[in-house]
Amino acid sequence: MIATDEFWNRIARKYAANPIKDIAGYNRTIERTRSYLSGGDHVLEVGCGSGSTALLLATDVARITASDISSEMIAIGQEKAAAQGTSNVDFVCATPFDDAFPEAPYDAVLAFNFLHLTPDVTATLRRLAQLLRPGGLLISKTANIGGLRRFALQPLIGVMQLFGKAPSGLSFFTPKQLETMMRNSGFEIVASEFHGDSRPFIVARKK
Ligand SMILES: C[S@@+](CC[C@H](N)C(=O)[O-])C[C@H]1O[C@@H](n2cnc3c(N)ncnc32)[C@H](O)[C@@H]1O
């Protein structure tokens, strides 16, 4: 199995070039995310990929730190920020556990298509809570690969991992299990909804 950063570095350019599959669902997620952000907010995005979402939301907030484990994703994000003249997004190559966030605590943390990629989701959620101010929001959208889907997907993903076609360290949980993990990690659920597919969009407030 290959390391997580190596996997994402290898596919970064292709991932960034792929069009969004469900643009209506994505737009709804952006619209709902915007409704929870304010102009003065300092925001952290974890697993930002090539930075499209951070660059889209940059005009809605004061500053965004867009972080990702993949240096190649971060390089693409920096190229896009320079091309569009955005200066309030700081791209950082880091995992949430790295000592790379001197601006913490943040008003909001964004985690889109990310939490299922972490091997210990509760530890990740607790770390994200540490990076938020009390009352700060975790705004997330997460692949739904738990429950019955897990039985179909896990063997397939296992084979793909062996051939370097899927990232390692995936976690399998349902939307309800994710909400429970959030509650157990110091959050209360503010909103839980679906935007066109099975991935839950969950907004959780740090108590
Ligand atoms: C599926 S992509 C999602 C990118 C973007 N958030 C989006 O919604 O398009 C997952 C991203 O998480 C990053 N990632 C995976 N594991 C990570 C970790 N432990 N810490 C930080 N980033 C990670 C990958 O490099 C990749 O860019």
PDBQT file of the ligand as one rigid body, heavy atoms in Angstrom, charges set to zero:
ROOT
HETATM    1  C1  LIG A 301     -11.371  13.547  -1.998  1.00  0.00    +0.000 C 
HETATM    2  S1  LIG A 301     -10.189  14.827  -1.918  1.00  0.00    +0.000 S 
HETATM    3  C2  LIG A 301     -11.254  16.190  -1.492  1.00  0.00    +0.000 C 
HETATM    4  C3  LIG A 301     -10.673  17.517  -1.879  1.00  0.00    +0.000 C 
HETATM    5  C4  LIG A 301     -11.635  18.682  -1.663  1.00  0.00    +0.000 C 
HETATM    6  N1  LIG A 301     -11.916  18.888  -0.258  1.00  0.00    +0.000 N 
HETATM    7  C5  LIG A 301     -12.901  18.436  -2.431  1.00  0.00    +0.000 C 
HETATM    8  O1  LIG A 301     -13.979  18.316  -1.803  1.00  0.00    +0.000 OA
HETATM    9  O2  LIG A 301     -12.830  18.342  -3.673  1.00  0.00    +0.000 OA
HETATM   10  C6  LIG A 301      -9.408  14.509  -0.382  1.00  0.00    +0.000 C 
HETATM   11  C7  LIG A 301      -8.240  15.407  -0.076  1.00  0.00    +0.000 C 
HETATM   12  O3  LIG A 301      -7.836  15.149   1.265  1.00  0.00    +0.000 OA
HETATM   13  C8  LIG A 301      -6.424  15.114   1.312  1.00  0.00    +0.000 C 
HETATM   14  N2  LIG A 301      -6.050  14.271   2.458  1.00  0.00    +0.000 N 
HETATM   15  C9  LIG A 301      -6.173  12.929   2.585  1.00  0.00    +0.000 A 
HETATM   16  N3  LIG A 301      -5.776  12.538   3.804  1.00  0.00    +0.000 NA
HETATM   17  C10 LIG A 301      -5.374  13.656   4.445  1.00  0.00    +0.000 A 
HETATM   18  C11 LIG A 301      -4.867  13.909   5.749  1.00  0.00    +0.000 A 
HETATM   19  N4  LIG A 301      -4.685  12.933   6.631  1.00  0.00    +0.000 N 
HETATM   20  N5  LIG A 301      -4.587  15.188   6.088  1.00  0.00    +0.000 NA
HETATM   21  C12 LIG A 301      -4.780  16.197   5.197  1.00  0.00    +0.000 A 
HETATM   22  N6  LIG A 301      -5.251  16.022   3.965  1.00  0.00    +0.000 NA
HETATM   23  C13 LIG A 301      -5.553  14.764   3.583  1.00  0.00    +0.000 A 
HETATM   24  C14 LIG A 301      -5.985  14.571  -0.026  1.00  0.00    +0.000 C 
HETATM   25  O4  LIG A 301      -4.685  14.938  -0.348  1.00  0.00    +0.000 OA
HETATM   26  C15 LIG A 301      -7.028  15.162  -0.962  1.00  0.00    +0.000 C 
HETATM   27  O5  LIG A 301      -6.592  16.380  -1.511  1.00  0.00    +0.000 OA
ENDROOT
TORSDOF 0
